[in-house]
């Protein structure tokens, strides 16, 4: 089973489109109506949907770390810094993760791009 992605509302549309063109299952926070949620609720929503959250938001890293410390389950976070990872690298790396991983591989984990 492939990894399904949930895109934070800060993610450039080009990344989402690029992933969809490559057959990756992606839902955006905007499409889900959660683009105004606080980070903790966004992480919770991704978990409810059994999707790994992709973000470029440093605050979400802090939220994931809090969850790890408290033992609160989440479906994983993939982080790519806006200024250190290009859109193309994000698409390539996320495609690799989505098509070659299993959802349980990223449970309660934070993965940093580039791979």
C-alpha positions as CSV (number, residue, x, y, z in Angstrom):
1,X,0.0,0.0,0.0
2,X,1.4,3.4,-1.0
3,X,1.7,6.4,1.2
4,X,-1.0,9.0,0.8
5,X,0.0,12.6,1.2
6,X,-1.7,15.5,2.9
7,X,-0.4,18.9,1.8
8,X,-0.1,21.8,4.3
9,X,-1.8,25.0,3.0
10,X,1.7,26.7,2.6
11,X,2.8,24.2,-0.1
12,X,3.2,25.6,-3.7
13,X,0.5,24.3,-6.1
14,X,3.2,23.2,-8.5
15,X,4.3,20.5,-6.0
16,X,0.8,19.1,-5.7
17,X,0.2,19.2,-9.5
18,X,3.6,17.5,-10.1
19,X,2.8,14.7,-7.7
20,X,-0.6,14.1,-9.2
21,X,0.9,13.9,-12.7
22,X,3.1,11.1,-11.4
23,X,0.1,9.2,-9.9
24,X,0.7,10.1,-6.2
25,X,-2.4,10.3,-4.0
26,X,-2.5,13.8,-2.7
27,X,-5.1,15.9,-0.8
28,X,-4.5,19.5,0.1
29,X,-5.7,21.2,3.3
30,X,-7.5,23.7,1.1
31,X,-9.4,20.9,-0.7
32,X,-10.3,19.3,2.7
33,X,-11.5,22.6,4.1
34,X,-8.8,22.7,6.8
35,X,-6.5,25.4,5.5
36,X,-7.4,27.6,8.5
37,X,-6.7,25.0,11.2
38,X,-4.0,25.4,13.8
39,X,-1.0,23.2,13.4
40,X,-2.0,20.7,16.1
41,X,-5.4,20.2,14.5
42,X,-4.0,19.9,11.0
43,X,-1.6,17.2,12.2
44,X,-4.6,15.5,13.8
45,X,-6.7,15.7,10.7
46,X,-3.9,14.2,8.5
47,X,-3.8,11.3,11.1
48,X,-7.6,10.8,10.9
49,X,-7.3,10.5,7.1
50,X,-4.3,8.2,7.4
51,X,-2.1,10.5,5.4
52,X,1.4,11.7,5.8
53,X,1.6,15.5,6.2
54,X,4.0,17.4,3.9
55,X,4.9,20.8,5.2
56,X,7.4,23.6,4.8
57,X,6.3,25.2,8.1
58,X,8.8,25.1,11.0
59,X,6.0,25.4,13.5
60,X,4.6,22.0,12.4
61,X,8.0,20.5,13.2
62,X,7.6,21.7,16.7
63,X,4.1,20.3,16.9
64,X,5.3,16.9,15.7
65,X,8.0,16.9,18.3
66,X,5.5,17.7,21.0
67,X,3.4,14.7,19.8
68,X,6.5,12.5,19.9
69,X,7.3,13.6,23.5
70,X,3.8,13.1,24.7
71,X,3.2,9.8,22.8
72,X,0.4,11.3,20.7
73,X,0.1,9.3,17.5
74,X,0.3,11.0,14.1
75,X,0.7,9.6,10.5
76,X,4.1,11.2,9.9
77,X,5.5,14.5,8.7
78,X,7.7,15.1,5.8
79,X,9.5,18.5,5.9
80,X,11.2,20.4,3.2
81,X,12.6,23.9,3.9
82,X,11.3,26.5,1.5
83,X,14.7,27.9,0.7
84,X,16.8,24.7,0.8
85,X,14.8,22.3,-1.4
86,X,13.5,23.1,-4.9
87,X,10.1,22.3,-6.1
88,X,11.5,19.7,-8.4
89,X,13.4,18.0,-5.6
90,X,10.3,18.0,-3.5
91,X,8.3,16.3,-6.2
92,X,11.0,13.7,-6.9
93,X,11.6,12.9,-3.2
94,X,7.9,12.8,-2.3
95,X,7.2,10.5,-5.2
96,X,9.9,8.1,-4.0
97,X,8.5,8.2,-0.5
98,X,4.9,7.7,-1.6
99,X,5.5,4.9,-4.1
100,X,8.1,3.0,-2.2
101,X,7.0,3.3,1.4
102,X,4.3,1.9,3.6
103,X,2.2,4.1,5.8
104,X,3.5,2.5,9.0
105,X,7.1,3.4,7.9
106,X,6.4,7.0,8.8
107,X,4.1,6.7,11.7
108,X,5.2,9.1,14.5
109,X,8.2,10.0,12.4
110,X,9.6,13.2,10.9
111,X,11.5,12.9,7.6
112,X,13.5,15.8,6.1
113,X,14.0,16.6,2.5
114,X,16.2,16.3,0.5
115,X,16.5,12.5,1.0
